């Protein structure tokens, strides 16, 4: 018998990394049959798709599904996880489609929309909307099209979201996310000013030991998963700053947790302390200004602006961009107006 597979769940829970060290007494056996007996919920078709996507490696080299497993082989597999056992009810919910072909669809998600069903949100999600859109659409292999998530963004985060339309595309895209070759850019408004124009935040992220709904940075790396966020200042408003964030990893709440960790929570992020006045003056007019800003955008100010990746079928690099949502543009205009008026007052006093 080989060792039990070591399963490493991805932070987004849409794929898993499985590592198996083959026992010295193992006889020659096709790797698809071998993995079917070792990996839970893995059909032969699923394993063969993983092989086509170069997601099955033996001794660090991709192999085909007919490879014969040998004693001492080290097998590494990136495989999409099976969908949760929740009935998906097709619902006619409007969604903004940025691009669509036979293999994938890109959505510009609006604020307030949950991506997939879960506790407290079994209907009204993006997955329900996609089920309605695909309900009468046959795929190329004759099977019904089912939107397969390969990543997610929070309910109150807006922006570009990528969904696969068949299992092979899902597997290939999952491998790109696992390899961190996806180019993801976010725009965020955060509290405070920065000394430097750009920087990197690094620190393991895991669920808080006090509150499971909140993610915390564990700098010593004893808990959580490795996470890296690169940021660049776009515009300074004195008390808040507009930044561009490039994710090297994709942990849950990564940007929100990382910026709180360095003392710059996202503007109006209730979960991570950004819904309080953290910088600025004590004047009542300023407090009223912040209250008006919070009313203008009653959510954390974060937008998934662009996404670049290799197309799962053509292999060509494709890139998709999006405009900032209206509520985000409005709050930025408020800050520009406030900053200009503040500077004018200082000049008049001088």
C-alpha positions in Angstrom: 0.0 0.0 0.0 1.2 3.5 -0.7 1.0 6.3 1.8 -2.4 8.0 2.4 -2.6 11.1 0.1 -1.6 14.4 1.6 -4.3 16.8 0.7 -3.5 20.5 0.8 -6.7 22.6 0.4 -6.4 25.8 -1.5 -7.5 28.9 0.3 -10.3 29.4 -2.2 -11.4 25.8 -1.8 -12.0 25.3 -5.5 -9.0 23.0 -6.1 -6.7 20.9 -4.1 -3.1 19.8 -4.3 -2.6 16.1 -3.7 0.9 14.6 -3.1 1.4 10.8 -3.0 4.7 8.9 -2.4 4.2 5.5 -4.0 5.1 2.5 -1.8 8.1 0.4 -2.7 5.8 -2.7 -3.0 3.5 -1.1 -5.5 3.0 -3.1 -8.8 2.9 -1.4 -12.2 -0.5 0.3 -12.7 -1.9 3.0 -15.0 -1.9 6.3 -13.1 -5.5 7.0 -13.8 -6.6 3.7 -12.2 -4.1 4.3 -9.3 -5.5 7.7 -8.5 -9.1 6.6 -8.8 -8.4 4.2 -5.8 -6.5 6.9 -3.8 -8.4 10.1 -4.4 -11.9 10.6 -3.0 -14.6 11.6 -5.6 -12.1 11.3 -8.5 -13.7 9.8 -11.6 -11.6 8.5 -14.4 -12.8 11.4 -16.6 -11.8 13.9 -14.0 -8.3 12.4 -13.7 -7.9 12.2 -17.5 -8.8 15.9 -17.7 -6.2 16.6 -15.1 -3.6 14.8 -17.2 -4.6 16.7 -20.3 -4.1 19.9 -18.4 -0.6 18.9 -17.3 -1.9 18.8 -13.7 -0.5 15.3 -12.9 3.2 15.3 -12.3 5.4 12.3 -11.5 8.8 13.2 -10.1 8.1 16.8 -11.1 7.4 16.0 -14.8 3.9 16.0 -16.4 2.6 12.5 -17.4 -0.3 11.2 -19.5 -3.2 9.2 -18.0 -1.7 5.9 -19.3 1.6 6.4 -17.4 2.5 3.3 -15.3 3.1 4.1 -11.7 6.3 2.6 -10.3 7.6 2.1 -6.8 9.2 5.2 -5.3 7.3 7.6 -7.7 6.3 11.0 -6.2 3.0 12.0 -7.6 1.7 15.5 -7.5 -1.8 16.4 -8.7 -3.7 19.7 -8.8 -7.4 18.7 -9.1 -10.6 20.7 -8.9 -12.7 19.9 -5.9 -16.2 18.4 -6.3 -19.1 20.8 -5.9 -20.8 21.0 -2.6 -24.0 19.0 -2.2 -26.3 22.0 -2.5 -29.1 22.1 -5.1 -28.5 24.9 -7.5 -31.8 26.6 -8.4 -31.6 28.5 -11.7 -32.6 32.1 -11.1 -33.1 34.9 -13.6 -30.7 37.4 -12.0 -29.1 40.1 -14.1 -25.3 39.8 -14.5 -22.9 41.9 -16.5 -20.9 39.7 -18.9 -17.5 41.0 -19.9 -16.6 38.2 -22.3 -17.8 34.7 -23.1 -16.9 31.8 -25.3 -17.3 27.9 -25.2 -14.8 27.5 -22.4 -15.2 30.4 -20.0 -17.2 33.5 -19.0 -16.0 36.6 -17.3 -18.4 38.6 -15.1 -18.2 42.1 -13.7 -19.7 41.3 -10.3 -21.8 44.0 -8.6 -21.6 44.7 -4.9 -23.9 42.8 -2.6 -23.9 39.6 -4.8 -22.7 36.4 -3.1 -20.6 34.3 -5.5 -21.7 30.8 -4.6 -24.3 29.2 -2.3 -23.4 28.7 1.4 -24.7 29.1 4.9 -27.3 31.8 4.8 -27.1 32.3 1.1 -28.6 29.4 -0.8 -30.3 31.5 -3.5 -29.6 34.8 -5.2 -25.9 34.0 -5.9 -23.9 34.3 -9.0 -23.9 30.5 -9.4 -27.7 30.6 -9.4 -27.6 33.3 -12.1 -25.2 31.2 -14.2 -27.3 28.1 -13.8 -30.2 30.0 -15.4 -28.0 31.4 -18.2 -26.7 27.9 -19.0 -29.8 25.8 -18.5 -30.6 25.2 -22.1 -27.0 25.5 -23.5 -25.3 22.2 -24.5 -21.6 22.0 -24.3 -19.3 20.6 -27.0 -19.3 17.1 -25.5 -23.1 17.1 -25.2 -23.1 17.5 -21.4 -25.0 20.3 -19.7 -22.9 23.5 -19.2 -22.3 24.2 -15.5 -20.5 27.3 -14.4 -17.4 26.1 -12.5 -15.8 28.6 -10.2 -12.0 28.8 -10.1 -11.7 31.7 -7.7 -14.1 34.1 -5.8 -14.4 37.6 -4.6 -16.2 38.8 -1.5 -19.9 39.7 -1.4 -19.2 43.4 -1.2 -16.1 43.4 -3.4 -16.9 44.3 -7.0 -15.1 43.5 -10.3 -13.9 40.8 -12.7 -14.6 37.2 -11.9 -13.6 34.2 -14.1 -15.8 31.1 -14.4 -15.1 28.0 -16.4 -17.8 26.3 -18.6 -16.4 22.8 -18.7 -14.3 20.6 -16.6 -11.1 20.7 -18.8 -11.1 24.5 -18.7 -11.7 24.5 -15.0 -8.8 22.1 -14.4 -6.4 24.1 -16.6 -7.4 27.4 -15.0 -7.2 25.9 -11.5 -3.6 25.0 -12.3 -2.9 28.6 -13.3 -4.2 29.8 -10.0 -2.3 27.2 -8.1 0.9 28.2 -10.0 0.2 31.9 -9.3 0.5 32.7 -13.0 -2.8 34.6 -13.0 -2.3 38.4 -13.2 -4.8 40.0 -10.8 -5.0 43.7 -10.1 -7.3 45.3 -7.4 -8.0 48.9 -6.5 -8.5 49.8 -2.9 -9.0 52.9 -0.8 -7.3 52.5 2.5 -6.9 54.6 5.7 -3.7 56.6 6.2 -0.7 57.8 4.1 2.4 55.9 3.0 6.0 57.0 3.2 6.9 55.0 0.0 5.1 54.9 -3.3 5.1 51.1 -3.4 5.7 48.1 -1.2 5.1 44.5 -0.4 3.1 42.9 2.5 4.0 39.4 3.4 2.6 37.3 6.2 0.7 34.0 6.7 -3.1 34.4 6.7 -5.4 32.1 8.6 -8.7 32.3 10.4 -8.7 34.2 13.6 -8.4 32.0 16.7 -11.0 34.3 18.3 -13.5 34.8 15.4 -13.7 32.3 12.6 -15.3 34.9 10.3 -12.2 37.1 10.3 -8.8 36.4 8.8 -5.7 37.3 10.7 -2.0 37.7 9.7 0.4 35.4 11.6 3.8 36.9 10.9 5.8 34.0 12.4 4.3 31.5 10.0 3.2 29.0 12.6 -0.4 29.2 11.5 -2.2 30.1 8.3 -0.9 30.1 4.7 1.8 32.0 3.0 0.5 35.2 1.4 2.1 38.1 -0.6 0.5 41.4 -1.7 2.3 44.0 -3.7 0.9 47.5 -3.7 1.5 50.8 -5.5 0.2 54.2 -4.5 -2.1 55.7 -7.2 -3.5 58.8 -5.5 -2.9 60.4 -2.1 -5.6 62.2 -0.2 -3.7 62.8 3.1 -5.9 60.9 5.4 -6.7 58.1 2.9 -4.8 56.6 0.0 -5.9 55.0 -3.3 -3.7 51.9 -4.0 -3.3 49.3 -6.7 -2.8 45.8 -5.3 -1.2 42.9 -7.2 -1.8 39.5 -5.6 1.0 36.9 -5.7 -1.2 34.5 -3.8 -5.0 34.4 -3.4 -5.9 33.8 0.3 -9.3 34.5 1.7 -9.7 38.3 2.5 -6.0 38.7 1.6 -6.0 42.4 0.8 -8.3 43.3 3.7 -6.3 41.3 6.2 -2.9 42.4 4.9 -3.7 46.1 5.0 -5.2 46.0 8.5 -2.0 44.2 9.5 0.2 47.1 8.4 -2.2 49.7 10.0 -4.1 50.7 6.8 -7.5 49.1 6.9 -9.7 49.4 3.9 -12.0 52.5 4.0 -15.4 51.5 5.5 -14.4 47.9 6.0 -16.6 47.0 9.0 -15.0 43.5 9.5 -11.5 44.8 9.7 -12.0 48.1 11.6 -12.1 50.5 8.6 -15.6 51.8 9.4 -14.3 54.2 12.1 -12.5 57.5 11.6 -8.9 56.4 11.9 -7.1 59.4 10.4 -7.9 63.1 10.2 -9.0 66.0 12.3 -11.4 66.4 15.3 -13.5 69.0 13.6 -17.2 68.3 13.3 -17.2 69.2 9.6 -14.6 66.5 8.9 -16.7 63.9 10.9 -19.7 64.8 8.9 -17.7 64.5 5.7 -16.6 61.0 6.6 -20.2 60.0 7.5 -21.3 61.2 4.1 -18.5 59.2 2.5 -19.6 56.1 4.3 -23.2 56.7 3.1 -21.9 57.1 -0.5 -20.2 53.7 -0.4 -21.7 51.6 2.4 -19.1 48.8 2.0 -15.4 48.3 2.0 -13.8 50.1 -1.0 -12.3 47.3 -3.0 -12.6 46.5 -6.7 -11.1 43.6 -8.7 -10.1 45.7 -11.7 -8.4 43.4 -14.1 -7.5 39.8 -14.8 -4.9 38.3 -17.1 -4.4 34.6 -17.8 -3.5 32.0 -20.5 -6.7 30.9 -22.3 -7.4 27.2 -21.4 -7.9 26.2 -25.0 -5.8 28.5 -27.2 -3.0 29.0 -24.6 -2.8 32.7 -25.6 -2.5 35.3 -22.9 -5.8 37.3 -22.6 -6.4 40.3 -20.5 -9.7 41.9 -19.2 -10.2 45.2 -17.5 -13.1 47.0 -15.9 -14.2 50.5 -14.9 -14.4 51.4 -11.2 -18.1 51.1 -10.0 -20.1 54.3 -9.6 -20.1 54.3 -5.8 -16.3 54.0 -5.8 -15.9 56.8 -8.3 -18.3 59.0 -6.3 -16.4 58.6 -3.0 -13.1 59.3 -4.8 -14.5 62.5 -6.2 -15.6 63.5 -2.7 -12.0 63.0 -1.4 -10.6 65.0 -4.4 -12.9 67.9 -3.6 -12.2 67.8 0.1 -8.4 67.6 -0.5 -8.5 70.5 -2.9 -10.5 72.7 -0.5 -8.2 71.8 2.3 -5.1 72.8 0.3 -6.8 76.1 -0.7 -7.5 76.9 2.9 -3.9 76.3 3.9 -2.7 78.5 1.0 -5.0 81.3 2.1 -3.8 81.1 5.7 -0.2 81.4 4.4 
